[in-house]
Amino acid sequence: MKHGSNIMSETKSKYSGLETREVKSLSEKDIEIIRKGRGGIFGGMAILAELNHHPGPIHVLELGEQLDITDDQRKQTQDIYDEMEKDAKEIGEEFIKIEKMIDDGFANQDISDQQLQEYLKKSGELWGKLRFTHLRCHLATRKILNLEQIRQYDILRGYSHS
């Protein structure tokens, strides 16, 4: 052991500065994204669909002109997105609430093993519901596009070069 070494610099956590978060397990950006009903948290909730040729409805709407989608396809895609956004916002608020309950339990030092287990089970269920909400929209969106539109989508999004 070296004498005079700076213990603080050796032990400072990468979490330093995050102790002021409203919900310690979620960044302010995560909370904002969840509350908007978007799926861009924790690496992307629907990334596996997106990277496996299942377009996301919001991106289809954004790229509609380049994909040459019909008015009917646009309406169907908008309906899919609107339903997903509504459901994702509701589930997301529940998810944030349960994460806050876990956070508060630790902050107040009054959470039991049983409570923690129940809260984590609920958090996991909500997370699964939230991912399902986003992923099912990719399934539905793929069904309304033709193969050429899907191929073009992949190219425009940078997933395929031909």
Residue pairs with C-beta under 8 A, 6 or more apart in sequence:
18 24
21 27
21 28
22 28
22 31
22 100
23 31
23 96
23 99
23 100
23 103
24 103
24 106
25 99
25 102
25 103
26 34
26 96
26 99
30 41
30 42
31 96
33 39
33 40
33 41
34 41
34 88
34 92
34 93
34 95
34 96
34 130
35 89
35 92
35 93
35 96
36 85
36 89
37 84
37 85
37 86
37 87
37 88
37 89
37 92
38 58
38 88
39 45
39 46
39 56
39 88
39 134
44 50
45 130
45 131
45 134
45 135
46 54
46 56
46 131
46 134
46 135
46 137
46 138
48 135
49 56
49 135
49 138
49 139
50 56
50 138
50 157
50 159
51 159
53 142
53 150
53 154
53 159
54 138
54 139
54 141
54 142
55 138
55 141
55 142
55 145
55 150
55 153
55 157
56 137
56 138
56 141
57 77
57 78
57 80
57 81
57 84
57 137
57 138
57 140
57 141
58 81
59 153
59 157
60 67
60 69
60 73
60 77
60 141
60 145
60 153
61 74
61 77
61 78
61 81
63 153
63 156
63 157
64 74
64 77
66 152
66 156
67 145
67 149
67 152
67 153
67 156
68 149
69 77
69 145
69 149
73 144
73 145
76 144
77 141
77 144
80 137
80 140
80 141
80 144
81 137
83 137
84 133
84 134
84 136
84 137
87 133
88 130
88 133
88 134
91 126
91 129
91 130
91 133
92 130
94 126
95 123
95 126
95 127
95 130
98 119
98 122
98 123
98 126
99 123
101 119
102 111
102 116
102 119
102 120
102 123
105 111
105 115
105 116
105 119
111 119
142 150
145 153
151 160
154 160
155 161
155 162
